[in-house]
Amino acid sequence: MKVLVIGGCGFIGSHIVDSLQAAGAAVRVLDRRPEAFREQLPDVEYNFGDFSDPFQLLEALEGVDAVMHCASTTVPSTSNVDPVADITGNLISTVRLLKLLRQMNIKKLVYLSSGGTVYGIPQVDPVSEDHPQNPISSYGIVKSAIEKYIYMEEQLHGLNAVVLRASNPYGPRQGHTGIQGIIGTYLWKLSRGENLEVWGDGSVVRDFIYVKDMADICVAALHSEKRGCFNAGAGEGASVNEIVEAVRVATGIDFQPTYKASRAYDVPRIVLDIDRAKDAFGWAPKVSLVEGVAESWKWVQSQSRAAR
Ligand SMILES: NC(=O)c1ccc[n+]([C@@H]2O[C@H](COP(=O)([O-])OP(=O)(O)OC[C@H]3O[C@@H](n4cnc5c(N)ncnc54)[C@H](O)[C@@H]3O)[C@@H](O)[C@H]2O)c1
């Protein structure tokens, strides 16, 4: 099987590439830029270009059996600044991708959506796939709209697609821009000797999934005949204060975070119900938060050493 990974040089995409190779697939990547934290892999075919460019996309799709779409030009916190750019860069480009898949008779697609944003403010705990979708960011609205176009393509033209609504992936190769991913941000800050900040009282709860578990569900979905939308998370919540403690244990550094005013857009708690994905794919997350944070810290330290 030859798989095109769109966004394969990103944080999650790079781990999907690893898991695909481990499963014996041939891999081509389409990305705007090389990986930030490692050299190009010898057995991966890299196409550097923009997936919103139909010609570059067409070239990248030539000869592949399946597509894993894990590119996004926005994150939740930036998407509201320019929703038009969000719609153009993500929704329109993905609708164009769907048309090309149909024209090229490529039937299998796995798409990374977002369990943290498509549902909006949760009405139940944990949140299952049947929860109403009322996103409160452009990012979530665009993800939700893409899901619906994928569904339309399945119904009308026989696409065989899986949408994975990822919770909060963390782990090695998570960047340190500080705009997404509290665990990565905390570890990078500690490696630079900086103090950590907590918005609010630290009681906000999120569902954190180790990135290798996330990559594994992507590959399981790719090889499955199942279709539809599936939550992809740990199925358990951890508060920011629990993250702070896990980081303290993993790093062995004693620090006192600075508590700041809470942010209006942080919903108090969101945890995903992952039973549907477990049943469908015979998959389950394997890495505990403590183990995952420890692995992530080892990686951050190796990067800091290499930079010195
Ligand atoms: N990281 C998270 O917390 C999280 C949570 C839920 C869902 N997701 C989704 O998972 C997917 C992967 O996220 P990530 O954290 O690995 O992001 P990332 O930014 O690390 O990786 C995305 C990759 O896509 C590439 N890319 C973006 N726009 C492109 C374009 N127009 N053409 C070609 N390449 C392009 C980027 O260069 C980057 O390498 C995204 O769809 C994201 O919305 C991420």
The ligand as an SDF file (V2000), in Angstrom:
LIG
                    3D

 44 48  0  0  0  0  0  0  0  0999 V2000
   -1.7890   19.1230   17.9100 N   0  0  0  0  0  0  0  0  0  0  0  0
   -3.0150   19.1230   18.4220 C   0  0  0  0  0  0  0  0  0  0  0  0
   -3.2170   19.4520   19.6030 O   0  0  0  0  0  0  0  0  0  0  0  0
   -4.2070   18.7160   17.5690 C   0  0  0  0  0  0  0  0  0  0  0  0
   -5.4240   18.4320   18.1890 C   0  0  0  0  0  0  0  0  0  0  0  0
   -6.5190   18.0320   17.4260 C   0  0  0  0  0  0  0  0  0  0  0  0
   -6.3920   17.9720   16.0350 C   0  0  0  0  0  0  0  0  0  0  0  0
   -5.2040   18.2790   15.4440 N   0  0  0  0  0  0  0  0  0  0  0  0
   -5.1270   18.2120   13.9710 C   0  0  0  0  0  0  0  0  0  0  0  0
   -4.1570   17.2460   13.6220 O   0  0  0  0  0  0  0  0  0  0  0  0
   -3.4990   17.6390   12.4110 C   0  0  0  0  0  0  0  0  0  0  0  0
   -1.9920   17.6770   12.6500 C   0  0  0  0  0  0  0  0  0  0  0  0
   -1.7090   18.5940   13.6900 O   0  0  0  0  0  0  0  0  0  0  0  0
   -0.2160   18.8730   14.1900 P   0  0  0  0  0  0  0  0  0  0  0  0
   -0.2930   19.2410   15.6070 O   0  0  0  0  0  0  0  0  0  0  0  0
    0.6910   17.7670   13.7530 O   0  0  0  0  0  0  0  0  0  0  0  0
    0.1160   20.1970   13.3630 O   0  0  0  0  0  0  0  0  0  0  0  0
    1.5220   20.6800   12.8080 P   0  0  0  0  0  0  0  0  0  0  0  0
    1.3650   22.1480   12.5260 O   0  0  0  0  0  0  0  0  0  0  0  0
    2.6500   20.2270   13.6450 O   0  0  0  0  0  0  0  0  0  0  0  0
    1.6090   19.8990   11.4330 O   0  0  0  0  0  0  0  0  0  0  0  0
    0.8610   20.2540   10.3240 C   0  0  0  0  0  0  0  0  0  0  0  0
    1.7600   20.1120    9.1070 C   0  0  0  0  0  0  0  0  0  0  0  0
    0.9920   20.4700    7.9680 O   0  0  0  0  0  0  0  0  0  0  0  0
    1.7760   21.2650    7.1370 C   0  0  0  0  0  0  0  0  0  0  0  0
    0.8850   22.1390    6.3600 N   0  0  0  0  0  0  0  0  0  0  0  0
    0.0310   23.0760    6.8320 C   0  0  0  0  0  0  0  0  0  0  0  0
   -0.5980   23.6490    5.8050 N   0  0  0  0  0  0  0  0  0  0  0  0
   -0.1480   23.0590    4.6790 C   0  0  0  0  0  0  0  0  0  0  0  0
   -0.4240   23.2380    3.3040 C   0  0  0  0  0  0  0  0  0  0  0  0
   -1.2860   24.1580    2.8840 N   0  0  0  0  0  0  0  0  0  0  0  0
    0.2210   22.4710    2.4030 N   0  0  0  0  0  0  0  0  0  0  0  0
    1.1300   21.5390    2.8150 C   0  0  0  0  0  0  0  0  0  0  0  0
    1.4360   21.3240    4.1120 N   0  0  0  0  0  0  0  0  0  0  0  0
    0.8030   22.0860    5.0300 C   0  0  0  0  0  0  0  0  0  0  0  0
    2.6770   22.0810    8.0560 C   0  0  0  0  0  0  0  0  0  0  0  0
    3.8350   22.5260    7.3670 O   0  0  0  0  0  0  0  0  0  0  0  0
    2.9790   21.0570    9.1390 C   0  0  0  0  0  0  0  0  0  0  0  0
    4.1570   20.3290    8.8570 O   0  0  0  0  0  0  0  0  0  0  0  0
   -4.1000   18.9920   12.0260 C   0  0  0  0  0  0  0  0  0  0  0  0
   -5.1500   18.7890   11.1180 O   0  0  0  0  0  0  0  0  0  0  0  0
   -4.6510   19.5080   13.3300 C   0  0  0  0  0  0  0  0  0  0  0  0
   -5.7350   20.4130   13.1120 O   0  0  0  0  0  0  0  0  0  0  0  0
   -4.1150   18.6290   16.1730 C   0  0  0  0  0  0  0  0  0  0  0  0
  1  2  1  0
  2  3  2  0
  2  4  1  0
  4  5  1  0
  4 44  2  0
  5  6  2  0
  6  7  1  0
  7  8  2  0
  8  9  1  0
  8 44  1  0
  9 10  1  0
  9 42  1  0
 10 11  1  0
 11 12  1  0
 11 40  1  0
 12 13  1  0
 13 14  1  0
 14 15  2  0
 14 16  1  0
 14 17  1  0
 17 18  1  0
 18 19  2  0
 18 20  1  0
 18 21  1  0
 21 22  1  0
 22 23  1  0
 23 24  1  0
 23 38  1  0
 24 25  1  0
 25 26  1  0
 25 36  1  0
 26 27  1  0
 26 35  1  0
 27 28  2  0
 28 29  1  0
 29 30  1  0
 29 35  2  0
 30 31  1  0
 30 32  2  0
 32 33  1  0
 33 34  2  0
 34 35  1  0
 36 37  1  0
 36 38  1  0
 38 39  1  0
 40 41  1  0
 40 42  1  0
 42 43  1  0
M  CHG  2   8   1  16  -1
M  END
$$$$
